[in-house]
Amino acid sequence: MNPELWRVAVGQGGVVSRAQAISAGYTPEQIRERLNDGRWERVRRGQYAERADLGALAPWEQELFRHRRLVHAAMNAMRPGSAVVSHHSALVLHGIPVWHADLAEVQLTRTSARGEVKAGVRHHQGLLTPADLTQVDGLAVTSVPRAVVETASTTSFEAAVVSLDAALRRPEATDGEFRRLLTVTDCWPGGPTIRSALAFADPLAESVGESRLRVLMHNEGLPPPVLQAVFEDDAGFIGRVDFYFPDYNTVVEFDGLLKYADGSRHVLIQEKIREDRLGALGLQVIRLTWADLARPARTARRIRKVFDRSRRTRLAG
């Protein structure tokens, strides 16, 4: 892009409209040429961006990148002031994790039009107050608390907890704000999911995997664990563990596997030393991965078997 168009693009998430490109000096033929040779890509009809090399990003990060561009393209095509980014699209812009969200679909809220799905954009109808609104990347966006209850109202309990656990670590996600929103959303169709997810959410769950594992254990009737418990021995600090069941002397760790991605022998050795030190305190340690989340009943049985082993060990002692 030439400097004039690039300045426009920088303020719009890298996206420009056909009209903006022409205003910056490009002819329709030049636009087609750039699309055909791959220098530019069509984000949606009449909205373009320079092609980005996403090869170094993880697959989910590529999806989030594309969704942010879709959001900017959708808003760039709207009449100024006529829409606000909302629901899971707002969460993505806020940097809050989402789970099982359709990232091919942009979510907007409009106060002056009926709800509909059009050209990959879901238009919600809703009444927004100044307390519900903020700005991210130059776009009008629903606030973190509003966006997370919007999303919870249209998704599963598990997906709602994933976003809420992360949202509760943000300073703007105050108890007072959620109390206000519980009143606002009391009669929403998804109100029960909002209330149950808020009651269950815990900011100490530090990743999507940990949040999903919390839900799995809850759904399978396991006792509630202590999150981020700290352990020490005579040598000092051992570490914080993801889940601790004090009645069963059991630690459950969720391994997202990213820390092992580079194959570092040092990391593996340190993890083994850490686990041995926990074992020396009389703790049973079980490690779970993403694959275990897809088999909830089997995973719950594995945890219960560790509980039983811990009980037998205590009786034998």
C-alpha positions in Angstrom: 0.0 0.0 0.0 1.1 3.5 -0.6 1.8 5.7 2.4 -1.5 7.4 2.3 -3.5 4.2 2.2 -1.3 2.6 4.8 -2.0 5.4 7.3 -5.7 4.7 6.8 -5.2 0.9 7.2 -3.2 1.2 10.4 -6.1 2.9 12.1 -8.5 0.1 10.9 -6.8 -3.1 11.8 -5.0 -3.3 8.5 -8.3 -3.2 6.5 -9.3 -0.6 3.9 -12.4 -0.2 1.7 -12.5 -0.1 -2.1 -13.5 3.6 -1.8 -10.6 4.4 0.5 -8.2 2.7 -1.9 -9.5 4.7 -4.8 -9.4 7.9 -2.8 -5.7 7.1 -2.1 -4.9 6.9 -5.8 -5.5 3.3 -6.8 -7.5 2.5 -9.9 -10.0 -0.4 -10.1 -7.5 -2.2 -12.3 -4.7 -1.8 -9.8 -6.9 -3.1 -7.0 -7.8 -6.2 -9.1 -4.1 -6.7 -10.0 -3.1 -6.7 -6.3 -5.8 -9.1 -5.4 -4.9 -11.4 -8.3 -1.2 -11.6 -7.6 -1.7 -12.1 -3.9 -0.3 -8.8 -2.6 -3.8 -8.0 -1.2 -6.5 -10.2 0.0 -10.3 -9.7 0.0 -11.4 -9.8 3.7 -15.0 -9.4 2.7 -16.8 -7.8 -0.3 -15.3 -4.3 -0.9 -12.8 -4.6 2.0 -9.1 -5.5 1.5 -5.9 -5.9 3.4 -2.3 -6.7 2.6 -1.7 -10.5 2.7 -0.1 -11.5 5.9 2.2 -14.5 6.5 0.6 -16.4 9.4 2.9 -19.4 9.2 4.7 -18.7 12.5 1.4 -18.5 14.4 -0.4 -21.4 16.0 -3.7 -22.4 14.3 -5.9 -20.8 16.9 -3.9 -17.6 16.7 -4.4 -17.5 12.9 -8.1 -17.8 13.5 -8.1 -14.9 15.9 -6.1 -12.8 13.5 -8.5 -13.4 10.7 -11.5 -12.7 12.9 -10.1 -9.4 14.0 -9.7 -8.4 10.3 -13.3 -9.6 9.7 -14.5 -7.4 12.5 -12.7 -4.3 11.2 -14.0 -5.0 7.7 -17.6 -5.4 8.9 -17.4 -2.2 10.9 -15.7 -0.4 8.0 -18.7 -1.2 5.8 -21.2 0.1 8.4 -22.5 3.6 8.7 -20.5 5.4 11.5 -22.2 5.1 14.8 -24.8 2.5 13.6 -23.2 -0.6 15.3 -21.1 -1.8 18.1 -18.8 -4.8 18.2 -20.3 -7.3 20.7 -20.5 -10.9 22.0 -17.5 -13.1 21.1 -16.2 -10.5 18.5 -15.8 -8.0 21.4 -14.1 -10.6 23.5 -11.6 -11.3 20.8 -10.8 -7.6 20.5 -10.4 -7.4 24.3 -8.0 -10.4 24.2 -10.3 -12.6 26.2 -10.2 -16.3 25.2 -13.3 -17.8 23.6 -14.2 -21.5 23.1 -16.3 -23.0 20.4 -17.1 -19.6 18.9 -17.8 -19.4 15.2 -15.0 -17.1 14.3 -16.2 -17.0 10.7 -19.1 -14.9 11.9 -18.8 -11.3 13.2 -21.1 -10.2 16.0 -22.4 -6.7 16.1 -25.1 -5.0 18.2 -27.4 -2.3 16.6 -30.0 -0.3 18.4 -31.9 0.8 15.4 -32.4 -2.3 13.4 -33.8 -5.8 13.8 -31.6 -8.8 14.4 -30.4 -10.7 11.4 -27.5 -12.6 9.8 -26.2 -11.0 6.7 -23.0 -11.5 4.7 -21.2 -13.3 7.6 -22.3 -10.7 10.2 -24.8 -11.5 13.0 -26.7 -8.2 13.9 -28.1 -8.3 17.4 -30.7 -5.8 18.5 -30.1 -4.4 22.0 -30.2 -1.4 24.3 -26.7 -0.3 25.3 -25.9 2.3 28.0 -22.6 4.2 28.3 -21.6 1.8 31.0 -21.7 -1.0 28.4 -19.4 0.6 25.9 -15.7 1.2 25.4 -13.3 1.5 22.5 -10.7 -1.0 21.3 -8.4 -0.4 18.2 -10.6 2.6 17.3 -13.8 0.6 17.3 -16.9 1.0 19.5 -17.0 -2.3 21.5 -19.0 -3.6 24.4 -17.1 -3.7 27.6 -15.5 -6.8 28.9 -18.3 -7.6 31.5 -21.0 -6.8 28.9 -19.3 -8.9 26.2 -18.8 -11.9 28.4 -22.4 -12.0 29.5 -23.6 -11.5 26.0 -21.5 -14.5 24.9 -22.6 -16.6 27.9 -26.2 -16.0 26.9 -25.7 -17.6 23.5 -23.2 -20.4 24.2 -22.7 -23.4 26.5 -21.8 -23.4 30.2 -18.3 -24.7 29.4 -17.6 -21.9 26.8 -19.1 -19.3 29.2 -16.8 -20.4 32.0 -13.7 -20.3 29.7 -14.3 -16.6 28.9 -15.5 -15.7 32.4 -12.5 -17.2 34.2 -10.2 -15.0 32.1 -12.5 -11.9 32.2 -12.5 -12.0 36.1 -8.7 -11.2 36.0 -9.4 -7.9 34.3 -9.7 -4.8 36.5 -12.9 -3.6 34.8 -14.7 -6.8 35.6 -15.9 -5.7 39.0 -18.5 -7.4 41.2 -20.6 -4.2 41.0 -20.6 -4.3 37.2 -21.6 -8.0 37.1 -24.4 -7.3 39.6 -25.7 -4.6 37.3 -25.6 -6.9 34.3 -27.3 -9.8 36.2 -30.3 -7.4 36.6 -30.2 -6.3 33.0 -30.0 -9.9 31.7 -32.4 -11.5 34.1 -35.0 -12.1 31.5 -32.7 -12.9 28.6 -33.2 -16.4 27.1 -29.6 -17.3 28.2 -30.0 -15.8 31.7 -29.7 -19.2 33.5 -26.4 -19.9 31.8 -25.1 -16.4 32.7 -26.0 -16.9 36.3 -24.6 -20.4 36.7 -21.4 -19.6 34.9 -20.8 -16.4 37.0 -21.3 -18.4 40.1 -18.8 -21.1 39.0 -16.2 -18.8 37.4 -12.8 -18.5 39.1 -10.0 -16.2 38.0 -7.4 -18.6 39.4 -8.0 -20.9 36.4 -5.1 -19.6 34.3 -5.8 -21.1 30.8 -8.5 -22.4 28.5 -7.4 -25.9 29.3 -7.6 -25.4 33.1 -11.1 -23.8 32.7 -12.4 -26.7 30.6 -10.9 -29.2 33.1 -12.7 -27.5 36.0 -16.0 -27.8 34.1 -15.3 -31.5 33.3 -14.6 -32.3 37.0 -17.7 -30.4 38.0 -19.9 -32.2 35.4 -18.5 -35.6 36.4 -19.3 -35.0 40.1 -15.8 -34.8 41.4 -15.2 -32.7 44.5 -14.2 -29.0 44.0 -10.4 -28.7 44.0 -8.2 -25.9 45.4 -6.7 -23.9 42.6 -3.1 -22.8 42.4 -2.1 -24.3 45.7 1.5 -23.6 46.7 3.8 -26.4 48.0 7.2 -26.2 49.7 9.6 -28.7 51.2 12.9 -28.4 53.2 14.6 -27.2 50.1 12.1 -24.3 49.6 9.5 -23.5 47.0 8.4 -26.4 44.8 5.7 -24.6 42.8 2.0 -23.9 42.3 -0.2 -26.7 41.1 -3.2 -26.3 38.9 -5.6 -28.4 41.1 -5.2 -29.8 44.6 -7.6 -32.2 46.3 -6.5 -32.0 50.0 -8.9 -34.8 51.2 -7.2 -37.2 48.7 -3.6 -35.9 48.8 -3.9 -35.6 45.0 -2.6 -33.0 42.6 -4.0 -32.7 39.0 -1.9 -30.8 36.5 -3.1 -29.7 33.1 -0.4 -29.9 30.5 -1.1 -27.7 27.4 2.2 -29.2 26.0 3.4 -25.8 24.7 6.1 -25.7 27.3 7.5 -28.9 25.8 7.1 -27.7 22.2 10.9 -27.0 21.7 11.8 -30.5 23.0 14.0 -28.9 25.7 15.6 -31.6 27.9 16.0 -29.0 30.6 12.3 -28.4 30.9 11.6 -32.2 31.0 14.2 -32.7 33.8 12.8 -29.8 35.8 9.3 -31.1 35.5 10.5 -34.6 36.7 12.3 -33.1 39.7 9.2 -31.0 40.6 7.0 -34.1 40.4 9.4 -36.1 42.5 9.4 -33.4 45.2 5.6 -33.4 45.3 5.6 -37.2 45.6 8.0 -37.0 48.5 5.4 -34.9 50.3 3.0 -37.9 50.0 1.1 -36.4 47.1 -0.3 -38.4 44.1 0.2 -36.5 40.8 -1.8 -37.0 37.7 -1.1 -35.1 34.4 -3.9 -34.5 31.9 -3.8 -33.1 28.4 -6.1 -31.7 25.7 -6.9 -35.3 24.6 -8.3 -36.1 28.0 -10.8 -33.3 27.8 -12.5 -35.1 24.9 -13.2 -38.1 27.1 -14.8 -36.7 30.3 -16.1 -40.0 31.8 -12.8 -41.8 31.2 -10.8 -38.9 32.6 -13.0 -38.7 35.7 -12.4 -42.4 36.3 -8.6 -41.9 36.0 -8.8 -39.2 38.7 -10.9 -41.4 41.0 -8.5 -44.2 40.6 -5.7 -41.9 41.8 -8.0 -40.9 44.8 -8.4 -44.6 45.6 -4.6 -45.2 45.3 -4.0 -42.3 47.7 -6.5 -43.7 50.2 -4.9 -47.1 50.1 -1.5 -45.5 50.6 -2.7 -43.6 53.7 -4.3 -46.8 55.1 -1.1 -48.8 54.5 0.9 -46.1 56.3 
